[in-house]
Amino acid sequence: MKHKNIMKRGGQLTLLACLLLLCMTRCKEEPADIGAQYNPDIPLEVARFTPDSGGAATQLMIYGSNFGTDTSKILLTVGGKKATLVGCNGSVIYAMVPRQVRPDSGFCELALRIEEQEVTCDQQFHYAPHYLVSTLAGFFSNENRDGSIVDGTFDKAGFELPYWLIFDEKKNLFLIERERALRYIDLEKGAVTTKFRTGNGMNRPRTLAFTPNFDTLLVAHDAGEWADMSQAMLTTADNFTDWERVCNSKQCNGGAFHPVHHDYYFNSYEAAQVYKVTDRSRIPWTYGELFRWGDKDWEFNIQFAPSGNFAYMVVINRHYIVRSNYNWTTRKLEAPTDFVGARWGWDHVDGMGTNARIDDPHQGAFDENDNFYLCEQGNHVIRKITPDGIVTTFAGRPRESGYVDGELRTAQFNRPTGIVYDRDTKTFYIADENNRRIRVITFE
């Protein structure tokens, strides 16, 4: 150990009694110094800390002597960044690794300072970044855990039923509020605004899709008759605030552009039809049916892989996903085959292909390796699905709804429905419907 005298500095740090009690229980092997006051005439000693590796919010136990019990006098840093202190009993400090640590080598120094003494530990902490769940914006508007559509900065903005997400050209977000509104989430300015409220023929918006140049936003719309609107168009000309009907059909649950050829596909709930638009030069658009798949009353959306090689059709009310390969010669989606989950077999089972079980799947997001991260409303989780059909639980507690930020598998969601992924920052944005919030999963 190396010691040196420095200027006195105190800080206001958090003391959580329940976690400190846990610390006392776990550290019985260490010599107790409970209640002892810090003595500046006695050397500050650190024997060891555990664990020796982890990421942001990792729980650290630092063992030694002459710590005292006044956490306001203790400053612990990991990689030069201030750690959160949870408690201290005199010989054991319980703390959490800060998020801002970014060591070039992966290893960083742990230093402890109390009044005029500082000790730097010879043992180094191996920082291993990992994903954490946090909250971007939103709140419960009353004791019934309802939400409200409120524009404003992230600390004041409110959501009622956040549902489907999409990035614009600048990686800001457009959000459908289920049967309520179209919202805009400006990540640069940290503010939320409402583009339009539903009504006047736009009553059940389902999905969003941008044209390749991002000047036109398409809203897939679910209506009851063939003469009703199935696709509406918004443009930069009016700042995406006014929609225009461009296509008619019955019971559309979703639409999507092919990422390379930019042809537009949409569906119908009535008989699981999939259509391709053949002419967008005139309104209303013309389109042709490609195929029908399986079930009547098949509620599903279409989501293309970034490569364009295939699309997943996420069947919400049948609890499974089919895969449709893209024919690059004919420029059409082919009839799909079962991929993961089983019809009517709703449950939470990680596994391979049709042996896995999912519950009320909704929007998904592809990463750079074509892994698909799927919001599951029924299981209150985010699942990860590999291109070969291996299903695992990525975030949340299966079958347990709630609102908790933190580690991936200790965090809680309540019917998450929408998700997008920013490859540049390795960040997921999630529409957490019944928590009335936009959640974020970041790689820390």
C-alpha positions in Angstrom: 0.0 0.0 0.0 1.1 3.6 -0.6 0.0 6.4 1.7 0.0 10.2 1.3 -1.5 13.2 3.0 -4.0 15.3 1.0 -6.5 18.1 1.5 -9.6 17.3 3.5 -12.8 16.9 1.5 -16.2 15.5 2.5 -19.0 14.4 0.3 -22.7 13.8 0.6 -23.1 10.1 -0.1 -26.0 7.7 0.1 -26.6 5.4 3.1 -29.0 2.5 2.5 -29.7 0.8 5.7 -31.0 -2.5 4.2 -27.9 -2.9 2.0 -25.6 -2.1 4.8 -27.3 -4.8 6.9 -26.6 -7.2 4.0 -23.0 -6.1 4.0 -22.7 -6.9 7.7 -24.1 -10.3 7.1 -21.9 -11.2 4.2 -18.7 -10.0 5.9 -18.6 -12.1 9.0 -15.2 -13.5 8.1 -13.7 -10.0 8.4 -12.7 -8.5 11.8 -15.6 -6.4 13.1 -14.9 -2.8 13.8 -18.5 -1.8 14.1 -19.1 1.6 15.6 -15.4 2.6 15.6 -14.6 6.2 14.7 -12.0 7.1 12.1 -8.7 8.0 13.8 -6.4 10.3 11.8 -3.5 9.2 14.0 -3.8 5.5 12.9 -2.9 4.5 9.3 -5.8 3.8 6.9 -5.5 0.3 5.7 -7.2 -1.6 2.9 -6.7 -5.4 2.9 -8.6 -6.3 -0.2 -11.7 -5.8 -2.2 -14.2 -8.1 -4.0 -15.1 -8.8 -6.7 -12.0 -7.8 -8.7 -13.9 -7.3 -12.0 -17.2 -6.1 -13.2 -19.0 -3.2 -14.9 -21.0 -0.2 -13.9 -23.1 -0.6 -10.8 -21.1 -3.7 -9.7 -21.4 -4.1 -5.9 -17.9 -3.7 -4.3 -16.9 -4.8 -0.8 -13.7 -3.1 0.4 -12.1 -4.7 3.5 -9.6 -3.1 5.9 -9.5 -1.0 9.0 -9.9 2.5 10.4 -12.7 3.4 8.0 -15.0 4.8 10.6 -18.7 4.8 10.1 -19.3 8.3 8.8 -19.7 7.9 5.1 -19.6 11.7 4.5 -15.9 11.5 5.3 -15.2 8.7 2.8 -14.3 9.2 -0.8 -13.8 6.0 -2.9 -12.8 6.3 -6.5 -12.6 3.6 -9.2 -10.5 4.6 -12.2 -10.5 8.2 -10.9 -14.4 8.4 -10.8 -16.3 8.7 -7.6 -18.1 5.6 -6.6 -21.5 5.5 -4.8 -21.1 4.5 -1.2 -23.9 2.5 0.3 -22.6 2.1 3.8 -19.6 1.3 6.1 -19.3 -0.5 9.4 -15.8 0.5 10.2 -13.9 -2.3 8.6 -16.0 -3.0 5.5 -17.2 -0.4 2.9 -20.0 -1.4 0.6 -20.0 0.6 -2.7 -21.0 0.5 -6.3 -18.8 1.0 -9.3 -19.5 4.3 -11.2 -20.7 4.4 -14.7 -18.2 6.8 -16.1 -15.2 4.5 -15.8 -13.5 4.1 -19.2 -10.0 2.6 -18.7 -7.9 2.2 -21.9 -6.4 -1.1 -20.7 -9.5 -2.5 -19.0 -7.8 -2.2 -15.6 -8.2 0.7 -13.2 -7.0 1.9 -9.8 -9.1 1.8 -6.6 -8.3 4.7 -4.2 -9.8 5.5 -0.8 -9.5 8.8 0.9 -10.7 9.8 4.4 -9.9 13.3 5.6 -6.1 13.7 5.1 -5.3 10.1 4.4 -5.4 8.4 1.1 -4.5 4.8 0.2 -4.2 3.4 -3.3 -4.7 -0.3 -3.6 -2.0 -2.4 -5.3 -4.8 -4.7 -6.5 -6.5 -3.3 -9.6 -10.1 -3.6 -10.6 -10.8 -5.0 -14.1 -13.6 -3.0 -15.6 -15.8 -5.0 -18.0 -18.5 -2.9 -19.6 -22.0 -4.3 -19.7 -25.6 -3.3 -20.4 -27.7 -1.4 -17.9 -31.4 -0.4 -18.0 -32.4 3.2 -17.1 -35.3 5.6 -17.7 -35.2 8.4 -20.4 -38.5 10.0 -19.7 -42.0 9.5 -18.4 -43.9 9.2 -15.1 -47.1 7.9 -13.5 -49.7 10.7 -13.4 -51.6 9.3 -10.4 -51.7 6.5 -7.8 -53.4 4.2 -10.3 -50.2 4.3 -12.4 -51.9 6.0 -15.3 -50.0 8.1 -17.8 -50.6 11.5 -19.4 -49.5 12.9 -22.8 -47.4 15.9 -21.7 -45.0 17.7 -23.9 -41.8 19.2 -22.4 -38.2 18.4 -21.4 -37.4 14.8 -20.4 -37.9 15.6 -16.7 -41.4 16.8 -17.3 -42.6 14.9 -20.4 -45.3 12.3 -20.0 -46.6 9.3 -22.0 -49.9 7.5 -22.0 -49.4 4.3 -24.0 -46.0 4.3 -25.7 -46.2 1.7 -28.4 -44.0 1.8 -31.5 -40.6 3.5 -32.1 -38.5 4.5 -35.1 -35.4 6.7 -35.7 -35.3 9.6 -38.0 -32.3 10.7 -40.0 -30.6 12.3 -37.0 -31.3 9.4 -34.6 -34.1 11.2 -32.9 -37.3 9.2 -32.2 -40.8 9.1 -33.5 -43.3 7.3 -31.2 -46.8 6.0 -31.7 -48.9 6.2 -28.6 -51.4 3.3 -28.9 -54.5 4.8 -30.4 -53.6 8.2 -29.0 -51.0 10.2 -30.8 -47.8 10.6 -32.7 -45.0 12.0 -30.5 -41.5 13.2 -31.3 -38.6 12.6 -28.9 -35.7 14.9 -29.6 -32.6 13.2 -28.1 -30.4 16.2 -28.9 -32.6 18.8 -27.1 -33.9 16.4 -24.5 -37.6 17.2 -25.2 -40.8 15.6 -26.3 -43.5 17.1 -28.5 -46.8 15.9 -30.0 -47.1 15.9 -33.8 -50.8 15.0 -33.9 -53.6 13.4 -31.8 -55.7 10.6 -33.2 -59.1 11.2 -34.7 -60.7 12.3 -37.9 -60.1 8.9 -39.5 -56.7 8.3 -37.9 -57.8 6.2 -35.0 -55.6 3.1 -34.8 -52.0 3.8 -36.0 -49.9 0.7 -35.8 -46.4 1.0 -37.2 -44.0 3.6 -38.7 -41.7 3.5 -41.7 -39.4 6.1 -43.2 -38.6 6.5 -46.9 -34.9 6.1 -47.6 -34.3 9.9 -47.7 -36.3 10.4 -44.5 -38.5 13.1 -46.0 -41.7 10.9 -45.8 -43.0 9.0 -42.8 -45.6 6.2 -43.4 -48.1 5.2 -40.7 -49.8 1.8 -41.1 -53.4 2.2 -40.0 -55.8 -0.5 -38.8 -59.4 0.1 -40.1 -62.4 -2.1 -40.6 -63.3 -2.0 -44.3 -61.5 -2.4 -47.6 -62.4 1.2 -48.5 -60.8 2.5 -45.3 -57.3 4.0 -44.9 -54.4 1.5 -44.4 -51.5 3.8 -45.0 -51.1 7.5 -44.2 -48.2 9.8 -45.3 -46.5 12.6 -43.4 -43.7 14.8 -44.8 -41.1 17.3 -43.9 -43.2 20.0 -45.6 -45.4 20.4 -42.6 -42.9 19.0 -40.0 -44.7 15.6 -39.9 -47.8 17.2 -38.2 -50.5 16.5 -40.8 -51.2 13.2 -42.4 -52.6 12.3 -45.9 -54.4 9.1 -46.9 -52.4 7.3 -49.6 -53.6 3.7 -49.6 -56.8 1.8 -48.7 -57.2 -1.7 -47.4 -58.7 -3.6 -44.5 -57.2 -4.3 -41.0 -53.6 -3.4 -41.6 -51.3 -4.2 -38.7 -48.0 -3.1 -40.1 -45.9 -1.9 -43.0 -42.2 -1.8 -43.8 -39.7 -0.8 -46.6 -37.2 -3.2 -48.0 -33.9 -1.7 -46.8 -32.1 -2.1 -50.2 -34.8 -2.0 -52.9 -37.1 0.3 -50.9 -40.3 -1.4 -52.0 -43.1 -1.1 -49.4 -44.9 -4.1 -47.9 -47.9 -4.3 -45.7 -50.4 -6.8 -44.4 -54.0 -7.5 -43.4 -55.3 -9.2 -40.3 -58.3 -10.6 -42.1 -56.6 -13.7 -43.7 -52.9 -13.1 -43.0 -52.4 -11.5 -46.4 -49.1 -9.8 -47.3 -49.0 -7.2 -50.0 -46.4 -5.3 -52.0 -47.1 -1.8 -53.3 -46.6 -1.7 -57.0 -47.2 2.0 -57.8 -46.6 4.9 -55.4 -46.6 7.6 -58.1 -50.4 8.1 -57.8 -52.7 8.3 -54.9 -54.3 5.9 -53.9 -51.4 3.5 -54.3 -51.8 0.3 -56.1 -50.7 -3.0 -54.6 -50.7 -6.8 -55.2 -51.1 -9.7 -52.9 -48.0 -11.9 -52.5 -49.4 -14.7 -50.3 -51.7 -15.6 -47.4 -50.2 -17.4 -44.5 -52.0 -19.8 -42.2 -54.6 -18.3 -39.9 -57.6 -16.1 -40.2 -57.4 -13.1 -37.9 -53.6 -13.2 -37.7 -52.3 -10.0 -36.1 -48.8 -9.5 -37.2 -46.2 -7.0 -38.3 -43.4 -7.2 -40.9 -39.8 -6.4 -39.9 -36.9 -6.5 -42.3 -33.3 -7.4 -41.4 -30.9 -4.6 -42.3 -29.3 -6.8 -44.9 -32.7 -7.2 -46.7 -32.2 -11.0 -47.0 -35.3 -11.8 -44.9 -38.1 -10.4 -42.9 -39.7 -11.6 -39.6 -43.4 -11.6 -39.3 -44.1 -11.3 -35.6 -47.5 -12.8 -34.9 -48.7 -11.0 -31.8 -51.9 -12.9 -31.1 -50.5 -16.3 -31.9 -47.3 -16.0 -29.9 -44.8 -17.0 -32.6 -42.6 -15.6 -35.4 -42.3 -16.8 -39.0 -39.4 -16.0 -41.3 -39.9 -14.9 -44.9 -36.8 -15.0 -47.2 -36.4 -12.3 -49.8 -36.0 -13.3 -53.4 -33.5 -10.9 -54.9 -34.4 -11.8 -58.5 -38.1 -11.3 -58.2 -37.8 -8.6 -55.6 -40.5 -10.2 -53.5 -40.9 -11.8 -50.1 -41.5 -15.5 -50.3 -44.1 -17.5 -48.3 -42.8 -17.8 -44.7 -41.9 -20.8 -42.5 -42.2 -21.2 -38.8 -39.2 -19.8 -37.0 -39.5 -19.5 -33.2 -42.3 -20.2 -30.8 -45.5 -22.2 -31.3 -49.0 -21.2 -32.3 -51.1 -20.7 -29.2 -48.2 -21.9 -27.1 -47.7 -18.8 -25.1 -45.2 -19.1 -22.2 -41.7 -18.2 -21.3 -39.2 -20.9 -22.4 -35.7 -20.1 -23.8 -34.6 -22.6 -26.4 -34.2 -23.4 -30.1 -36.7 -22.5 -32.8 -40.2 -23.9 -32.3 -39.2 -25.4 -28.9 -39.0 -21.9 -27.5 -42.1 -20.2 -26.1 -42.9 -16.5 -26.3 -45.9 -14.4 -25.2 -47.5 -11.5 -27.0 -44.4 -10.5 -29.1 -44.4 -7.1 -30.7 -41.7 -4.8 -32.1 -38.1 -6.0 -32.5 -34.8 -4.5 -33.4 -31.8 -5.9 -35.2 -28.2 -5.5 -34.1 -25.1 -5.5 -36.4 -25.1 -9.3 -36.4 -28.8 -9.8 -37.3 -29.6 -10.7 -33.8 -33.2 -9.7 -33.1 -34.2 -8.1 -29.8 -37.9 -8.6 -29.3 -40.3 -6.9 -26.9 -42.6 -9.4 -25.3 -45.7 -7.8 -23.7 -46.9 -11.0 -22.0 -43.6 -12.0 -20.4 -42.5 -8.3 -19.6 -39.1 -9.0 -21.0 -36.8 -8.3 -24.0 -35.7 -11.6 -25.8 -32.7 -12.1 -28.0 -33.2 -14.2 -31.1 -30.1 -15.3 -33.1 -30.3 -15.7 -36.9 -30.4 -19.5 -36.4 -33.3 -19.3 -34.0 -31.8 -19.5 -30.5 -34.0 -17.7 -28.1 -32.7 -16.3 -24.8 -33.9 -13.7 -22.3 -31.9 -10.5 -22.7 -33.5 -8.1 -20.1 -36.3 -8.2 -17.5 -37.7 -10.7 -15.2 -39.9 -13.3 -17.0 -43.6 -13.1 -16.0 -42.9 -10.4 -13.4 -44.1 -6.9 -14.3 -42.8 -3.9 -12.5 -40.6 -0.8 -12.8 -37.0 -1.2 -11.8 -33.8 0.2 -13.4 -30.5 -1.5 -13.1 -28.8 -4.7 -14.3 -30.4 -6.5 -17.3 -31.9 -9.4 -15.5 -32.9 -7.5 -12.3 -34.6 -4.7 -14.2 -38.3 -4.8 -14.6 -40.7 -3.8 -17.5 -44.4 -3.7 -17.8 -45.6 -4.8 -21.2 -42.8 -3.4 -23.3 -44.0 -3.0 -26.9 -41.6 -0.9 -29.0 -37.8 -1.0 -29.4 -35.1 0.4 -31.6 -31.3 0.0 -31.6 -28.6 2.6 -32.3 -25.6 0.7 -33.6 -23.2 3.7 -33.2 -23.8 4.0 -29.4 -25.0 0.4 -28.8 -28.1 1.8 -27.2 -31.6 0.4 -27.1 -34.7 2.6 -26.7 -37.8 0.9 -25.4 -41.5 1.9 -25.3 -42.5 0.5 -21.9 -46.2 0.8 -22.3 -47.7 0.1 -18.9 -44.9 1.9 -17.1 -45.7 5.0 -19.3 -42.0 5.5 -19.9 -39.3 5.4 -22.5 -36.6 3.1 -21.1 -33.0 2.9 -22.3 -30.5 0.0 -22.3 -27.0 1.3 -22.6 -23.6 -0.4 -22.9 -21.7 1.0 -19.9 
